[in-house]
Amino acid sequence: MSAAEVVGHPLTDFVAPEYVELVANNLRRRLAGEPAAERYEVELIGAQAQVTRVELSSTVIDSAGEPALLLTVLEMLPETGSTAVSSRPRAM
């Protein structure tokens, strides 16, 4: 998806239905300073309904004096061999 298709939408718009509550609660708790997972795996739904398994991590940062979350999404690629290592990790 392009940035224009993503900006302004909540992350839960792109999460598989079975993960929406988990993601929403985790983001809310992280922003509130409550105990919550810093890193977990979820499935995202793409523009053509393709499912991608990702590792989602969040860090609380200061944005213009307000707490915000910096999210990192790392695509979980299946291994193609026992020693397979991607030459370039895919993250967004």
SEMAR-514180 format. One record per residue (C-alpha): z, x, y. Coordinates in steps of 0.25 Angstrom, whole numbers, plus 2048, in hexadecimal, padded with zeros to 3 digits. Example, Ala and Ser with C-alpha at 12.3 -4.5 7.8 and 13.67 -1.06 7.14 Angstrom:
<sites>
<site><Z>81F</Z><X>831</X><Y>7EE</Y></site>
<site><Z>81D</Z><X>837</X><Y>7FC</Y></site>
</sites>
This chain:
<sites>
<site><Z>800</Z><X>800</X><Y>800</Y></site>
<site><Z>7FE</Z><X>804</X><Y>80E</Y></site>
<site><Z>809</Z><X>806</X><Y>818</Y></site>
<site><Z>805</Z><X>7FA</X><Y>81F</Y></site>
<site><Z>807</Z><X>7F2</X><Y>813</Y></site>
<site><Z>815</Z><X>7F7</X><Y>811</Y></site>
<site><Z>81B</Z><X>7F9</X><Y>81E</Y></site>
<site><Z>823</Z><X>7ED</X><Y>823</Y></site>
<site><Z>826</Z><X>7E8</X><Y>814</Y></site>
<site><Z>833</Z><X>7E9</X><Y>80D</Y></site>
<site><Z>833</Z><X>7F2</X><Y>801</Y></site>
<site><Z>836</Z><X>7E7</X><Y>7F8</Y></site>
<site><Z>828</Z><X>7E1</X><Y>7FB</Y></site>
<site><Z>822</Z><X>7EC</X><Y>7F2</Y></site>
<site><Z>82D</Z><X>7ED</X><Y>7E7</Y></site>
<site><Z>82B</Z><X>7E6</X><Y>7DA</Y></site>
<site><Z>832</Z><X>7D9</X><Y>7D9</Y></site>
<site><Z>83D</Z><X>7DD</X><Y>7CF</Y></site>
<site><Z>841</Z><X>7E9</X><Y>7D9</Y></site>
<site><Z>841</Z><X>7E1</X><Y>7E6</Y></site>
<site><Z>850</Z><X>7DE</X><Y>7E6</Y></site>
<site><Z>854</Z><X>7EC</X><Y>7E1</Y></site>
<site><Z>84C</Z><X>7F2</X><Y>7ED</Y></site>
<site><Z>851</Z><X>7E8</X><Y>7F7</Y></site>
<site><Z>85F</Z><X>7EA</X><Y>7F4</Y></site>
<site><Z>85E</Z><X>7F9</X><Y>7F2</Y></site>
<site><Z>858</Z><X>7FA</X><Y>800</Y></site>
<site><Z>862</Z><X>7F1</X><Y>807</Y></site>
<site><Z>86E</Z><X>7F9</X><Y>800</Y></site>
<site><Z>868</Z><X>806</X><Y>804</Y></site>
<site><Z>866</Z><X>802</X><Y>813</Y></site>
<site><Z>874</Z><X>7FC</X><Y>813</Y></site>
<site><Z>87A</Z><X>809</X><Y>80E</Y></site>
<site><Z>87F</Z><X>803</X><Y>801</Y></site>
<site><Z>87E</Z><X>80A</X><Y>7F3</Y></site>
<site><Z>86F</Z><X>808</X><Y>7EE</Y></site>
<site><Z>865</Z><X>810</X><Y>7E6</Y></site>
<site><Z>85E</Z><X>81B</X><Y>7EE</Y></site>
<site><Z>853</Z><X>81C</X><Y>7E3</Y></site>
<site><Z>84E</Z><X>812</X><Y>7D9</Y></site>
<site><Z>841</Z><X>80E</X><Y>7D2</Y></site>
<site><Z>839</Z><X>801</X><Y>7D5</Y></site>
<site><Z>82B</Z><X>7FB</X><Y>7D4</Y></site>
<site><Z>822</Z><X>7F9</X><Y>7E0</Y></site>
<site><Z>817</Z><X>7EF</X><Y>7E0</Y></site>
<site><Z>80A</Z><X>7F4</X><Y>7E7</Y></site>
<site><Z>7FF</Z><X>7EC</X><Y>7EE</Y></site>
<site><Z>7F7</Z><X>7E9</X><Y>7E2</Y></site>
<site><Z>804</Z><X>7E6</X><Y>7DA</Y></site>
<site><Z>805</Z><X>7F3</X><Y>7D3</Y></site>
<site><Z>813</Z><X>7F7</X><Y>7CF</Y></site>
<site><Z>818</Z><X>805</X><Y>7D3</Y></site>
<site><Z>825</Z><X>80B</X><Y>7CE</Y></site>
<site><Z>82C</Z><X>813</X><Y>7D9</Y></site>
<site><Z>839</Z><X>81A</X><Y>7DC</Y></site>
<site><Z>83F</Z><X>815</X><Y>7E9</Y></site>
<site><Z>849</Z><X>81D</X><Y>7F1</Y></site>
<site><Z>84F</Z><X>81A</X><Y>7FE</Y></site>
<site><Z>857</Z><X>822</X><Y>808</Y></site>
<site><Z>85F</Z><X>81C</X><Y>814</Y></site>
<site><Z>85A</Z><X>822</X><Y>821</Y></site>
<site><Z>85C</Z><X>81F</X><Y>830</Y></site>
<site><Z>850</Z><X>819</X><Y>837</Y></site>
<site><Z>852</Z><X>817</X><Y>846</Y></site>
<site><Z>861</Z><X>816</X><Y>844</Y></site>
<site><Z>860</Z><X>80C</X><Y>839</Y></site>
<site><Z>861</Z><X>80E</X><Y>82A</Y></site>
<site><Z>854</Z><X>80D</X><Y>822</Y></site>
<site><Z>84F</Z><X>811</X><Y>814</Y></site>
<site><Z>845</Z><X>81C</X><Y>812</Y></site>
<site><Z>83F</Z><X>818</X><Y>804</Y></site>
<site><Z>837</Z><X>821</X><Y>7FB</Y></site>
<site><Z>82F</Z><X>81C</X><Y>7F0</Y></site>
<site><Z>82A</Z><X>825</X><Y>7E5</Y></site>
<site><Z>820</Z><X>81F</X><Y>7DB</Y></site>
<site><Z>824</Z><X>821</X><Y>7CC</Y></site>
<site><Z>818</Z><X>826</X><Y>7C5</Y></site>
<site><Z>817</Z><X>826</X><Y>7B6</Y></site>
<site><Z>817</Z><X>833</X><Y>7B0</Y></site>
<site><Z>809</Z><X>837</X><Y>7AA</Y></site>
<site><Z>80F</Z><X>842</X><Y>7A1</Y></site>
<site><Z>81C</Z><X>848</X><Y>79D</Y></site>
<site><Z>81B</Z><X>853</X><Y>7A8</Y></site>
<site><Z>813</Z><X>84B</X><Y>7B2</Y></site>
<site><Z>816</Z><X>84E</X><Y>7C1</Y></site>
<site><Z>80E</Z><X>847</X><Y>7CC</Y></site>
<site><Z>809</Z><X>852</X><Y>7D5</Y></site>
<site><Z>80C</Z><X>848</X><Y>7E1</Y></site>
<site><Z>817</Z><X>83E</X><Y>7E1</Y></site>
<site><Z>814</Z><X>830</X><Y>7E6</Y></site>
<site><Z>81D</Z><X>82B</X><Y>7F0</Y></site>
<site><Z>81D</Z><X>821</X><Y>7FC</Y></site>
</sites>
